[in-house]
Amino acid sequence: RKKGLNSATLSLLFKTVVLTKLMYVAPIWLHKRIDTFKDLFAKATLKILGSQFHPPKVLGGVLIGVPPLSVILKVNSIKFVLKGLTQQDSVTSMIMQIEETPNHEYFHQIHATKLFLLWKFRLKQTTCSKNQSSIRDLSFTGLQVHNFFYDDQIMMLYQCEEWNLLLKDGIHGLINEDPYSIEPLLSNDELETFIKTENTVNCPLVLRFFSRYQSSTLLDFLHGRCLRFQNFVHSVLKYDKNSLAPICLECCKLPDSVYHKLFECQEYSPEVTALRNQLCSLQKLEVNFHFGVIFTNDKSTRKLFLDLVMLICSESSFKDDYLVSNCDTNIAL
């Protein structure tokens, strides 16, 4: 957690070394075996984050900037079909035959490609013809070859679009619930408006010049699966069964949480208070403040948040090493 390559470098290595090999002719074989690699992704996410415990699966991929394997595979399959359609050879003929065979095992890739083409036409506010405005009417034979060409930017945008939809469907994996609040300040629908993975991709949370300790600590405060936060120790690990509430170890007055450490605990210096005042926009999100950090492209907000996290850690009485040495770190979720 304190030494070695930071999360940004490990994430880059994972994408360039592991994913490139995994995606080799993946549209042909990976669809039926995608569940086999779920454990691989979970272990890789844990190591890249530098976490003590597994974060929620939906949130972990966002923090390291790696989309779910299903999204990566879908985009890869679309590229595979589009490249085949531009060859004008036997591969093109085979794709045309699959298009007319709904029961074919690769027909779902044809369907996904048509959805992408319709999305691209809508994005550019153009359609091939009035009779091809829906997926039922769209046919590869009725399109000119130039419609099948794509660039990296458009594919990345579509990948983020698919990723956003997946996150919104599984938004409960992103949301933190406050057990001491009668009614949350923002509804799920309002929180969904913050989800923009294109900002996370274009403006990574962890920069290449961060130390390993900086990156792992920053991400701990975003996913909350850390021994530093007593609400996690109390409600998830069930470590202290005699405790009725997860009281903060610093102030010993209020229930502990990531939000409490960042914005409520009064056992820190005036410098912490000054940084808190500059992050009022995050405080308004209450326990779901991480939406305003993860999905923003405002570098100044992220810089202030990192400064706040590191200052709180430096002033905390209970250091990370002490917490690890006094708890069973072999507990796995």
N, C-alpha and C positions, 0 to 999 in steps of 0.2 A: 504493500500500500504506500510505501514511502520511497522506494528506490526502483530504478529501472525505467523503462519507456513509459511515457504518459499515455493517456487514453486516446488522444488524437493519433499518435504514431501507431499504436496497436490496432486501432480501427482501420487505418490505411493499409497496414500489413494484412489484416484479415480480408479486406476487400480485394487486394491485389494478388495475394498468394492463395488464399483458401477459396474465395468465391469464384475466381476465374477458373479454377480447376473443377469446382462443383458445377458450374454452369456450362461446361463443355458438352455440347449436344444435349443439354438438359431438356429441351422440349420433347425429345424422343423418349426419355426414360425416367425423368425425375417426378413426373406427375403421380405415378403410382407408388413412389417411394418417398414422398415428401415427409411423411411422419417419422421416417427413420432418422432424419437429421434435426429433429426438434431438440434433442438433448445436446447435440453439438452446438447449436445456436445458443442454448441456455448457458452452457459452460463457457463459451466464448464471450458472451455478454458479461458474465460475472468477472472473468479475468480482465477484460478490457476496462470495465468500470472501476476495478480495484475495490469492489465491495466486499463486505464481510458476509453478507447474505444475499440471496437471489432477490433482485427487485421484481416488481410486477412485469410480466413478459411484454405487455403492450408498451410500458414506459421505458423498459431497458433498451429496446431498439431505437427509440427516439433519442435517448441520451447519447448513444454512440453514433447516431446518424446512419444506421443500417436498417433499411426497410425489412419487413417480414419476408421470409423466404417465398411465400405464396405470391407476393407482389413482384419480387425480383423475377420469379419464374414466369409470371404472366407477361411482363414486359419483354423478357427474353424470347418467349414464344411468339409474340407479335413481331419482333424484329426478324425472327427466323422465317415466318410466313411472308413478310414483306420483301425480304431479300430473295426468297424463292420466286415471288411474283415478278420481280424485275429481271430475272434471268432469261425469260422467254425460251425455255428449253423443256426437257422432260420433267424437271422439278415443278415448273409452272403448270404443266399438264396434270401432274399428280395432285397438286393443290386444287385445281379446278374440279377434278373428279371427287375429291373429298368434300368439296363445297356442296356437291349434289347428293351426298350420302350422309344424312343426319345421324345415322347409327354408327358411323365410323368412330373409332377410338380417339382420333385426333380432331374430330369435328369441333370440339369445344375451343380449340385454338383458332379455327376459322371464325367462330362466333366472336371470340375476344378481339380478333383483328378487325372485324367489321365494326364493333363498338368503338375501337380506337379511331378508325377512319371517320365515323360519324362525329366523334368528339373533335377531331382535327378540323373537319369541315365547319363545324359550329364555331370553333375557336377563330378560324380565319374568316368566318361569316360568308362562306361560299358553299354551294352544293353542286354536285355534278349535274343533276337534273331534278325536276320537280317530282319525278317518280322514284327518286332514290333518297328520300328524306328519312326513311326508317330502315331498321335492320332487315326487315322482311323484304323490302324492295331493293336493297343494295345487293349488287352482284359484281364479282370481280371482273367478269367478262365485259361488263358495261362501263368499266373505268379505263382511262388511259394510263399508260405506264408511269407517267410522272406523279400520279396520285399515290404511288406506293413508295416513293422516296421519302426519307425522313432525315432529320439531323439530331445530334445529341441533345440539344436544348429542348426540342419538342418532346423527346422521349423522357427526359428527366422531369419535365413539367407534368407529363401524363402519369409517370410513376408517383410523383408527389400527390397528384389528384386521387389516384387509387389508394394511396397510403392514408390520405385525409379521410376518405370514406370509411376505411377499415377502422381508423381510430375513433371516428364518430360512432360507429356501430358498437365498438367496445369501450366507450368512454368511461364506463364504471371502473376500468382498469387504470385510468388516469386520475380519477377524482379522489380526493381525500375527504372523508366525512368527519365533521366536527361533532363528537358525542355530547358536547356541552352547549350546542346551539340548537334552539327550538326550530328555527327555519333558516336554511342557508341564504346568504346574501344574493347569490347568483344561481339560477336554475341550470340544469344540464344543457338546455338549448342555448343559453347565453354563454356558457363555457365552450360550447362547440364552435362558436364564432372565433375563438382564439386559435383554433387548430390550423396551423399553416406550416406543414413540414418543409415547404420550399424555403422558408426562412432558416430552419434548422440545418438544411443541406447547404445552403449558400453562405450561412453565417454560423459555423460550428460553435458549440458550447465551449469545447476545450480547444485552445489554440496550441500550435506546435511547440511554442517556447515555454509552456507551463511545465512545472516540475511534476513528478509523479504524485507527490503529496498534495499539491494544489489541485490537480485534476480529480483525484479520488475523493478528497474532502469536499470539493465543490459539488460533485455528483451525489455524495452522501446526503447533502442538504437538499437535493432535488428529489431523490427517491425515498429518503427517510428510513431505509432499512439499515440502521446502524445502532450500535450499542450506546451511542451518545444520547439517543432520544429514548426517554423512559416510557413513552406511550408504546413504542415498538417492543421494548423489553417486556412490558406489562401485558399488553393485549395479544401479541403474536407469539413471543417466545415463552410466555407464562413463567418467567424466571422467578419472580418473587410472588408466590401465591398468597402470602400473608398481607400483601399490600392491597389496600382498597382502591387506591388511585395512583396513577403514575406521576408522583410529585417530582418537580424539577430538582436536580441535585445541586444546582447553583443557588437559587433563592429559597428553596424549601417551603414555598408558599403556594404556588399555582401548579396545576397539572402540566406536565411537560409534553412538548411536541416540537417539531421543526419550527413551526410558526412562533411558538412561545420563545424559543431560543433566539430567533431572528428579530422579533418585533415587540415582545412583551417583557421578558426578563429584565429586571432592574439592577442586576448585580454587575453590570458592565460600565465601562468608562463613558464620559461625555462624548468621546469620539464615536462610539457606537451609536449613541443617540443622534449625533449629527448625520451619520450615514443613513440611519432609519428615516430621518426627516426627508432625505433626498429620494427615498424609495416609497413615497406615499402611494403611488399607483399600484405597487405590489401589495401593500397593506390592505387596500380596498378589496382585494381578492380573497382575503382571509386565508384559510388553510389551503386554498388552491392557488396560492401566490406563484407556484412553479409554472403555471400556464403563461404568466407574464414574463418569465425568464426563458423558458424553453422555446416558445414559438414566436419570439420577437426578433427583429433584425436591428434593434437599437443597441449598438455596441456600448454606449455609455451606461445604459441600465445594467447590462451584464457586468461591466467593469465595476460599477458601484456594488453590485451584489457580491461579486468575488471578494472585493475589499472588506465588505461586511462579514462574510463567512470567515475569512482568514483572521480578522481582528477578534471575532468572538472566540474562535478556537485558541488563539494565543492568550486570551484572558481567562479562559475556562479553568476552573480549579481541578476538574476531572479530565485529565488528558487522555488521548486515544489509547496510549499504551497501557494506562492503568485500567481502563474499561475492558480492554481485550484480555488482560491477564487475570481479571477477576470474574470472568464469565466463561461458560462452556462455548467456545467458538466452533466447536464441531457440529453444532446444531445446524441442520440444513433444512431449508423450506422447499 
